[in-house]
Amino acid sequence: MVEEKTYSNLRTGKDLILATKPFAKEDRKKSWFYLLSTLILLICAWVGTFAFPWLGLKLFFSILTALIMVRLFVIYHDFLHHTILHRSALATVIMETYGVLVLVPPSIWKRSHDYHHNHNSKLFSASIGSYPIATKRKYYSMSKKERRLYLAVRHPLTIIMGYFSMFMLGMCINSFLSNPKRHMDSLLSLVLHFAIVTLVIMHFGWMVWLISIFIPFMISSFLGAYLFYAQHNFPGATFSPNTEWKYDIAALASSSYMDMGPFMRWCTANISYHHIHHLNSRIPFYRLPETMAAIPELQHPRKTSLMPRDMIACFRLKVWDPSVGKMIGFKEMKAQQH
């Protein structure tokens, strides 16, 4: 396998995972500081969306609210991994309340995301908690309806509209309909969201709703949906049949390092170090850069970025072609037919 040759001279498997173990320990005070400071900043930014009379400032705080929502979501994601503040009753109240408020109820996120970590880059597994991946052969064997659905889920517009597609529909409506008893918090999240939207429009008007709720949710949902897509659907990502799948190879070869500046790394709480997070999800987000700096095997990841060129390259990928060992798009598919 290409992946095994790539990493053959370095620690792999259990040895590599054990090398990350010293970093899988939180600093409880630091965890509380990052959680509470981010929560306070989010509240201040959100208040700023309606506290100032100037539209330009309102929009500035609206965008800032969206970016801080992403940061707090990644902290929430770490909490549900039991990486930080585990068994803290207060943290549980804060984090689960936040999950419900931002349309990511804890029951469905925990279940689907744990499945994603245990099956990332397997070719023949359910697409629970991740975007579906079809081989070229499988794609050609699909009916027209199945192809349309497959491509629609991975379409840029679906990701841009993540507020409705991934979060309202996927996280809340579909999860509740699939198992109402297990995912009652999905219904609560949806009802509470629409209740807040209705109250804001009735008491403050459409403009306040647009600036204070719609724009922050649209931007944060798009960014969250795109990050989740591009971290496993990027040029250079590899996928394996279930019988050949290895946890460490899936982490290093099928999860990206997203090249970002300091501000965006802060806004995304270091989720850009995604290859390390998949290798050991118990490493707190604030220790991921430290882990990468200390372990040579983690210092040459497969990269992407938020630059338009790289985003377009990620969106062009459609199916896995085992004959060339990479994801390809329609252009390559058409060329192979001639």
C-alpha positions as a LaTeX table, in Angstrom:
\begin{tabular}{lrrr}
\hline
Residue & $x$ (\AA) & $y$ (\AA) & $z$ (\AA) \\
\hline
Met1 & 0.00 & 0.00 & 0.00 \\
Val2 & 1.23 & 3.53 & $-0.77$ \\
Glu3 & 0.29 & 4.69 & 2.70 \\
Glu4 & 2.44 & 2.06 & 4.42 \\
Lys5 & 5.50 & 3.01 & 2.34 \\
Thr6 & 5.01 & 6.66 & 3.20 \\
Tyr7 & 5.26 & 6.01 & 6.93 \\
Ser8 & 7.40 & 2.83 & 6.98 \\
Asn9 & 10.52 & 4.51 & 8.40 \\
Leu10 & 8.64 & 6.17 & 11.24 \\
Arg11 & 6.61 & 5.01 & 14.22 \\
Thr12 & 3.21 & 3.70 & 13.24 \\
Gly13 & 0.26 & 2.01 & 14.80 \\
Lys14 & 0.27 & 1.51 & 18.54 \\
Asp15 & 3.77 & 2.97 & 18.95 \\
Leu16 & 2.75 & 6.26 & 17.37 \\
Ile17 & $-0.50$ & 6.48 & 19.32 \\
Leu18 & 1.40 & 5.80 & 22.56 \\
Ala19 & 3.82 & 8.61 & 21.67 \\
Thr20 & 0.86 & 11.03 & 21.78 \\
Lys21 & $-0.38$ & 9.79 & 25.16 \\
Pro22 & 1.61 & 12.30 & 27.31 \\
Phe23 & $-0.24$ & 15.12 & 25.52 \\
Ala24 & $-3.68$ & 13.61 & 26.16 \\
Lys25 & $-3.92$ & 15.27 & 29.55 \\
Glu26 & $-5.79$ & 18.47 & 30.15 \\
Asp27 & $-4.86$ & 21.39 & 32.34 \\
Arg28 & $-8.20$ & 21.83 & 34.15 \\
Lys29 & $-7.64$ & 25.52 & 34.87 \\
Lys30 & $-6.69$ & 26.16 & 31.27 \\
Ser31 & $-9.78$ & 24.30 & 30.03 \\
Trp32 & $-12.04$ & 26.41 & 32.23 \\
Phe33 & $-10.28$ & 29.60 & 31.17 \\
Tyr34 & $-10.70$ & 28.88 & 27.46 \\
Leu35 & $-14.33$ & 27.82 & 27.88 \\
Leu36 & $-15.41$ & 30.78 & 30.02 \\
Ser37 & $-13.39$ & 33.41 & 28.14 \\
Thr38 & $-14.81$ & 32.19 & 24.82 \\
Leu39 & $-18.34$ & 32.18 & 26.24 \\
Ile40 & $-17.94$ & 35.74 & 27.54 \\
Leu41 & $-16.52$ & 36.92 & 24.21 \\
Leu42 & $-19.43$ & 35.29 & 22.39 \\
Ile43 & $-21.99$ & 37.02 & 24.60 \\
Cys44 & $-20.23$ & 40.38 & 24.16 \\
Ala45 & $-20.04$ & 39.97 & 20.37 \\
Trp46 & $-23.70$ & 38.97 & 20.16 \\
Val47 & $-24.77$ & 41.94 & 22.30 \\
Gly48 & $-22.74$ & 44.10 & 19.91 \\
Thr49 & $-24.97$ & 42.99 & 17.01 \\
Phe50 & $-27.86$ & 45.08 & 18.34 \\
Ala51 & $-26.21$ & 47.47 & 20.83 \\
Phe52 & $-24.77$ & 49.85 & 18.24 \\
Pro53 & $-26.78$ & 52.13 & 15.93 \\
Trp54 & $-24.39$ & 51.84 & 12.95 \\
Leu55 & $-24.98$ & 49.05 & 10.43 \\
Gly56 & $-21.28$ & 48.62 & 9.73 \\
Leu57 & $-20.56$ & 47.89 & 13.40 \\
Lys58 & $-23.56$ & 45.59 & 13.63 \\
Leu59 & $-22.25$ & 43.57 & 10.68 \\
Phe60 & $-18.77$ & 43.47 & 12.18 \\
Phe61 & $-20.11$ & 42.03 & 15.43 \\
Ser62 & $-22.39$ & 39.68 & 13.49 \\
Ile63 & $-19.42$ & 38.14 & 11.67 \\
Leu64 & $-17.38$ & 38.10 & 14.89 \\
Thr65 & $-20.24$ & 36.27 & 16.62 \\
Ala66 & $-20.19$ & 33.63 & 13.88 \\
Leu67 & $-16.44$ & 33.04 & 14.24 \\
Ile68 & $-16.61$ & 32.77 & 18.03 \\
Met69 & $-19.56$ & 30.36 & 17.66 \\
Val70 & $-17.23$ & 28.10 & 15.67 \\
Arg71 & $-14.57$ & 28.29 & 18.38 \\
Leu72 & $-17.04$ & 27.44 & 21.14 \\
Phe73 & $-18.42$ & 24.59 & 19.04 \\
Val74 & $-14.94$ & 23.02 & 18.77 \\
Ile75 & $-14.59$ & 23.34 & 22.55 \\
Tyr76 & $-18.01$ & 21.67 & 22.88 \\
His77 & $-16.78$ & 18.97 & 20.49 \\
Asp78 & $-13.74$ & 18.38 & 22.73 \\
Phe79 & $-16.01$ & 18.16 & 25.77 \\
Leu80 & $-18.15$ & 15.46 & 24.12 \\
His81 & $-14.97$ & 13.52 & 23.34 \\
His82 & $-14.39$ & 13.55 & 27.15 \\
Thr83 & $-11.17$ & 15.41 & 26.37 \\
Ile84 & $-11.77$ & 18.41 & 28.63 \\
Leu85 & $-13.85$ & 19.07 & 31.75 \\
His86 & $-15.09$ & 15.48 & 31.88 \\
Arg87 & $-17.58$ & 14.77 & 34.67 \\
Ser88 & $-17.98$ & 18.44 & 35.54 \\
Ala89 & $-21.67$ & 19.08 & 36.23 \\
Leu90 & $-21.33$ & 22.80 & 35.48 \\
Ala91 & $-19.47$ & 22.19 & 32.22 \\
Thr92 & $-22.12$ & 19.65 & 31.22 \\
Val93 & $-24.88$ & 22.22 & 31.71 \\
Ile94 & $-22.98$ & 24.89 & 29.76 \\
Met95 & $-21.90$ & 22.64 & 26.92 \\
Glu96 & $-25.15$ & 20.72 & 26.42 \\
Thr97 & $-27.13$ & 23.96 & 26.54 \\
Tyr98 & $-24.83$ & 25.41 & 23.89 \\
Gly99 & $-25.22$ & 22.33 & 21.71 \\
Val100 & $-29.00$ & 22.60 & 21.82 \\
Leu101 & $-28.91$ & 26.34 & 21.11 \\
Val102 & $-26.69$ & 25.99 & 18.02 \\
Leu103 & $-28.65$ & 23.08 & 16.50 \\
Val104 & $-26.04$ & 20.43 & 17.38 \\
Pro105 & $-27.81$ & 18.48 & 20.13 \\
Pro106 & $-25.42$ & 16.29 & 22.12 \\
Ser107 & $-27.14$ & 12.92 & 21.58 \\
Ile108 & $-26.83$ & 12.87 & 17.78 \\
Trp109 & $-23.47$ & 14.64 & 17.63 \\
Lys110 & $-21.87$ & 12.26 & 20.13 \\
Arg111 & $-23.22$ & 9.14 & 18.42 \\
Ser112 & $-22.47$ & 10.19 & 14.84 \\
His113 & $-19.10$ & 11.72 & 15.59 \\
Asp114 & $-17.83$ & 8.71 & 17.53 \\
Tyr115 & $-18.83$ & 6.54 & 14.57 \\
His116 & $-16.97$ & 8.91 & 12.24 \\
His117 & $-13.76$ & 8.59 & 14.26 \\
Asn118 & $-13.94$ & 4.79 & 14.24 \\
His119 & $-14.71$ & 4.49 & 10.51 \\
Asn120 & $-13.01$ & 7.52 & 8.92 \\
Ser121 & $-11.89$ & 6.75 & 5.33 \\
Lys122 & $-13.39$ & 3.26 & 5.18 \\
Leu123 & $-14.83$ & 2.80 & 1.72 \\
Phe124 & $-17.60$ & 0.42 & 2.64 \\
Ser125 & $-19.23$ & 1.74 & 5.77 \\
Ala126 & $-22.27$ & 3.85 & 6.50 \\
Ser127 & $-21.74$ & 7.58 & 5.96 \\
Ile128 & $-22.84$ & 8.32 & 9.53 \\
Gly129 & $-21.24$ & 11.53 & 10.75 \\
Ser130 & $-19.40$ & 12.18 & 7.48 \\
Tyr131 & $-19.89$ & 12.96 & 3.81 \\
Pro132 & $-20.52$ & 9.86 & 1.67 \\
Ile133 & $-17.67$ & 8.50 & $-0.45$ \\
Ala134 & $-18.34$ & 6.29 & $-3.47$ \\
Thr135 & $-15.80$ & 4.49 & $-5.58$ \\
Lys136 & $-15.86$ & 5.20 & $-9.30$ \\
Arg137 & $-17.29$ & 1.73 & $-9.93$ \\
Lys138 & $-20.00$ & 2.21 & $-7.32$ \\
Tyr139 & $-20.91$ & 5.62 & $-8.74$ \\
Tyr140 & $-21.38$ & 4.22 & $-12.25$ \\
Ser141 & $-23.57$ & 1.43 & $-10.86$ \\
Met142 & $-25.93$ & 3.92 & $-9.16$ \\
Ser143 & $-29.30$ & 4.87 & $-10.57$ \\
Lys144 & $-29.77$ & 8.46 & $-11.73$ \\
Lys145 & $-31.68$ & 9.22 & $-8.54$ \\
Glu146 & $-28.91$ & 7.78 & $-6.35$ \\
Arg147 & $-26.27$ & 9.79 & $-8.24$ \\
Arg148 & $-28.25$ & 13.01 & $-7.82$ \\
Leu149 & $-28.60$ & 12.40 & $-4.08$ \\
Tyr150 & $-24.92$ & 11.51 & $-3.68$ \\
Leu151 & $-23.77$ & 14.61 & $-5.55$ \\
Ala152 & $-26.32$ & 16.84 & $-3.81$ \\
Val153 & $-24.98$ & 15.93 & $-0.36$ \\
Arg154 & $-21.44$ & 16.83 & $-1.46$ \\
His155 & $-22.46$ & 19.90 & $-3.49$ \\
Pro156 & $-20.89$ & 23.28 & $-2.55$ \\
Leu157 & $-24.35$ & 24.83 & $-2.25$ \\
Thr158 & $-25.39$ & 22.17 & 0.29 \\
Ile159 & $-22.33$ & 23.05 & 2.37 \\
Ile160 & $-22.84$ & 26.82 & 1.98 \\
Met161 & $-26.42$ & 26.29 & 3.17 \\
Gly162 & $-25.24$ & 24.14 & 6.09 \\
Tyr163 & $-27.50$ & 26.08 & 8.48 \\
Phe164 & $-30.48$ & 24.35 & 6.83 \\
Ser165 & $-28.98$ & 21.20 & 5.31 \\
Met166 & $-26.48$ & 19.92 & 7.87 \\
Phe167 & $-27.79$ & 21.40 & 11.10 \\
Met168 & $-31.56$ & 21.90 & 10.88 \\
Leu169 & $-32.22$ & 18.92 & 8.61 \\
Gly170 & $-29.37$ & 16.55 & 9.42 \\
Met171 & $-28.66$ & 17.16 & 13.08 \\
Cys172 & $-32.21$ & 17.91 & 14.20 \\
Ile173 & $-35.04$ & 16.77 & 11.90 \\
Asn174 & $-33.52$ & 13.55 & 10.53 \\
Ser175 & $-32.11$ & 12.44 & 13.86 \\
Phe176 & $-35.40$ & 12.98 & 15.67 \\
Leu177 & $-37.43$ & 11.19 & 12.99 \\
Ser178 & $-34.99$ & 8.26 & 13.00 \\
Asn179 & $-35.30$ & 7.70 & 16.74 \\
Pro180 & $-37.59$ & 10.10 & 18.66 \\
Lys181 & $-36.90$ & 8.63 & 22.10 \\
Arg182 & $-33.13$ & 8.65 & 21.68 \\
His183 & $-32.96$ & 12.11 & 20.12 \\
Met184 & $-35.57$ & 14.13 & 21.97 \\
Asp185 & $-32.97$ & 16.88 & 22.37 \\
Ser186 & $-33.00$ & 17.25 & 18.57 \\
Leu187 & $-36.66$ & 18.24 & 18.70 \\
Leu188 & $-35.97$ & 20.53 & 21.66 \\
Ser189 & $-33.15$ & 22.22 & 19.73 \\
Leu190 & $-35.34$ & 22.86 & 16.70 \\
Val191 & $-38.36$ & 24.08 & 18.67 \\
Leu192 & $-36.22$ & 26.34 & 20.85 \\
His193 & $-34.45$ & 27.81 & 17.84 \\
Phe194 & $-37.67$ & 28.71 & 16.05 \\
Ala195 & $-39.17$ & 30.04 & 19.27 \\
Ile196 & $-36.20$ & 32.39 & 19.73 \\
Val197 & $-36.37$ & 33.45 & 16.07 \\
Thr198 & $-40.09$ & 34.17 & 16.37 \\
Leu199 & $-39.68$ & 36.19 & 19.58 \\
Val200 & $-36.82$ & 38.24 & 18.12 \\
Ile201 & $-38.78$ & 39.07 & 14.96 \\
Met202 & $-41.95$ & 39.93 & 16.89 \\
His203 & $-40.26$ & 42.15 & 19.49 \\
Phe204 & $-37.24$ & 43.57 & 17.62 \\
Gly205 & $-37.99$ & 43.20 & 13.93 \\
Trp206 & $-36.57$ & 41.48 & 10.87 \\
Met207 & $-33.34$ & 43.50 & 10.79 \\
Val208 & $-32.33$ & 42.43 & 14.30 \\
Trp209 & $-33.07$ & 38.81 & 13.42 \\
Leu210 & $-31.00$ & 39.11 & 10.25 \\
Ile211 & $-27.97$ & 40.65 & 11.99 \\
Ser212 & $-28.14$ & 38.86 & 15.34 \\
Ile213 & $-29.26$ & 35.35 & 14.35 \\
Phe214 & $-29.43$ & 34.62 & 10.63 \\
Ile215 & $-26.00$ & 35.91 & 9.55 \\
Pro216 & $-24.10$ & 34.39 & 12.52 \\
Phe217 & $-25.78$ & 31.02 & 11.99 \\
Met218 & $-25.27$ & 31.09 & 8.21 \\
Ile219 & $-21.56$ & 31.89 & 8.46 \\
Ser220 & $-20.76$ & 29.58 & 11.38 \\
Ser221 & $-22.75$ & 26.72 & 9.84 \\
Phe222 & $-21.04$ & 27.12 & 6.47 \\
Leu223 & $-17.61$ & 27.25 & 8.07 \\
Gly224 & $-18.37$ & 24.25 & 10.26 \\
Ala225 & $-19.79$ & 22.22 & 7.37 \\
Tyr226 & $-16.88$ & 23.12 & 5.08 \\
Leu227 & $-14.22$ & 22.32 & 7.69 \\
Phe228 & $-15.79$ & 18.94 & 8.25 \\
Tyr229 & $-15.91$ & 18.32 & 4.50 \\
Ala230 & $-12.42$ & 19.52 & 3.59 \\
Gln231 & $-10.71$ & 17.78 & 6.50 \\
His232 & $-11.46$ & 14.44 & 4.82 \\
Asn233 & $-12.16$ & 15.39 & 1.19 \\
Phe234 & $-9.02$ & 17.04 & $-0.12$ \\
Pro235 & $-6.42$ & 16.31 & $-2.84$ \\
Gly236 & $-4.12$ & 13.67 & $-1.39$ \\
Ala237 & $-6.68$ & 12.07 & 0.94 \\
Thr238 & $-6.72$ & 8.28 & 0.75 \\
Phe239 & $-9.46$ & 5.72 & 1.38 \\
Ser240 & $-9.21$ & 2.00 & 2.05 \\
Pro241 & $-11.35$ & $-1.11$ & 1.81 \\
Asn242 & $-12.54$ & $-2.11$ & 5.26 \\
Thr243 & $-10.24$ & $-5.17$ & 5.40 \\
Glu244 & $-7.13$ & $-3.03$ & 4.75 \\
Trp245 & $-8.12$ & $-0.11$ & 6.98 \\
Lys246 & $-5.73$ & 0.95 & 9.76 \\
Tyr247 & $-6.55$ & 3.54 & 12.40 \\
Asp248 & $-3.23$ & 5.40 & 12.33 \\
Ile249 & $-3.03$ & 5.47 & 8.54 \\
Ala250 & $-6.60$ & 6.76 & 8.37 \\
Ala251 & $-5.66$ & 9.58 & 10.73 \\
Leu252 & $-2.47$ & 10.62 & 8.94 \\
Ala253 & $-3.39$ & 9.98 & 5.31 \\
Ser254 & $-7.12$ & 10.71 & 5.35 \\
Ser255 & $-7.29$ & 13.72 & 7.67 \\
Ser256 & $-5.84$ & 17.06 & 6.68 \\
Tyr257 & $-3.79$ & 19.73 & 8.36 \\
Met258 & $-5.51$ & 22.95 & 7.36 \\
Asp259 & $-3.01$ & 25.75 & 6.90 \\
Met260 & $-4.33$ & 28.86 & 8.70 \\
Gly261 & $-3.08$ & 32.09 & 10.20 \\
Pro262 & $-3.10$ & 32.66 & 13.99 \\
Phe263 & $-6.51$ & 34.39 & 14.02 \\
Met264 & $-8.33$ & 31.59 & 12.19 \\
Arg265 & $-6.53$ & 28.96 & 14.27 \\
Trp266 & $-7.94$ & 30.72 & 17.33 \\
Cys267 & $-11.43$ & 30.94 & 15.80 \\
Thr268 & $-11.39$ & 27.23 & 14.96 \\
Ala269 & $-9.72$ & 26.20 & 18.24 \\
Asn270 & $-6.91$ & 24.35 & 16.45 \\
Ile271 & $-9.24$ & 21.92 & 14.67 \\
Ser272 & $-6.92$ & 22.53 & 11.71 \\
Tyr273 & $-4.55$ & 19.99 & 13.35 \\
His274 & $-7.08$ & 17.39 & 12.32 \\
His275 & $-4.66$ & 14.57 & 11.59 \\
Ile276 & $-3.50$ & 14.70 & 15.22 \\
His277 & $-7.03$ & 14.95 & 16.55 \\
His278 & $-7.97$ & 11.79 & 14.65 \\
Leu279 & $-4.88$ & 9.97 & 15.86 \\
Asn280 & $-5.75$ & 10.73 & 19.49 \\
Ser281 & $-9.01$ & 12.55 & 20.18 \\
Arg282 & $-8.16$ & 12.83 & 23.88 \\
Ile283 & $-5.57$ & 15.54 & 23.21 \\
Pro284 & $-7.10$ & 18.90 & 24.24 \\
Phe285 & $-7.40$ & 21.43 & 21.42 \\
Tyr286 & $-4.90$ & 23.76 & 23.10 \\
Arg287 & $-2.23$ & 21.01 & 23.15 \\
Leu288 & $-2.44$ & 20.02 & 19.49 \\
Pro289 & 0.29 & 22.47 & 18.28 \\
Glu290 & 2.54 & 21.27 & 21.11 \\
Thr291 & 1.97 & 17.66 & 20.08 \\
Met292 & 2.84 & 18.35 & 16.45 \\
Ala293 & 6.02 & 20.20 & 17.44 \\
Ala294 & 7.19 & 17.29 & 19.63 \\
Ile295 & 6.49 & 14.31 & 17.37 \\
Pro296 & 8.33 & 14.16 & 14.00 \\
Glu297 & 5.84 & 11.70 & 12.50 \\
Leu298 & 3.15 & 14.37 & 12.70 \\
Gln299 & 5.12 & 17.19 & 11.12 \\
His300 & 4.57 & 16.38 & 7.43 \\
Pro301 & 0.78 & 16.18 & 7.14 \\
Arg302 & $-1.35$ & 16.31 & 4.01 \\
Lys303 & $-2.49$ & 19.90 & 3.74 \\
Thr304 & $-5.29$ & 22.07 & 2.50 \\
Ser305 & $-6.39$ & 25.61 & 3.38 \\
Leu306 & $-9.25$ & 28.09 & 3.29 \\
Met307 & $-7.80$ & 29.82 & 0.23 \\
Pro308 & $-10.30$ & 29.89 & $-2.68$ \\
Arg309 & $-7.98$ & 27.81 & $-4.89$ \\
Asp310 & $-7.82$ & 25.02 & $-2.32$ \\
Met311 & $-11.54$ & 25.18 & $-1.58$ \\
Ile312 & $-12.33$ & 24.79 & $-5.29$ \\
Ala313 & $-9.91$ & 21.84 & $-5.50$ \\
Cys314 & $-11.70$ & 20.14 & $-2.60$ \\
Phe315 & $-15.15$ & 20.75 & $-4.06$ \\
Arg316 & $-14.11$ & 19.25 & $-7.41$ \\
Leu317 & $-13.49$ & 15.84 & $-5.86$ \\
Lys318 & $-16.37$ & 13.43 & $-6.49$ \\
Val319 & $-15.39$ & 9.76 & $-6.27$ \\
Trp320 & $-12.53$ & 7.53 & $-5.15$ \\
Asp321 & $-10.65$ & 5.88 & $-8.00$ \\
Pro322 & $-8.67$ & 2.89 & $-6.67$ \\
Ser323 & $-6.83$ & 2.50 & $-9.99$ \\
Val324 & $-4.96$ & 5.78 & $-9.40$ \\
Gly325 & $-5.26$ & 5.83 & $-5.59$ \\
Lys326 & $-6.92$ & 9.21 & $-5.30$ \\
Met327 & $-10.17$ & 11.15 & $-5.36$ \\
Ile328 & $-11.06$ & 12.42 & $-8.82$ \\
Gly329 & $-13.59$ & 14.81 & $-10.34$ \\
Phe330 & $-15.82$ & 14.82 & $-13.40$ \\
Lys331 & $-12.98$ & 16.03 & $-15.64$ \\
Glu332 & $-10.84$ & 12.98 & $-14.85$ \\
Met333 & $-13.85$ & 10.67 & $-15.07$ \\
Lys334 & $-14.68$ & 11.91 & $-18.57$ \\
Ala335 & $-11.03$ & 11.65 & $-19.68$ \\
Gln336 & $-10.89$ & 8.01 & $-18.59$ \\
Gln337 & $-13.91$ & 7.20 & $-20.72$ \\
His338 & $-12.14$ & 8.23 & $-23.94$ \\
\hline
\end{tabular}
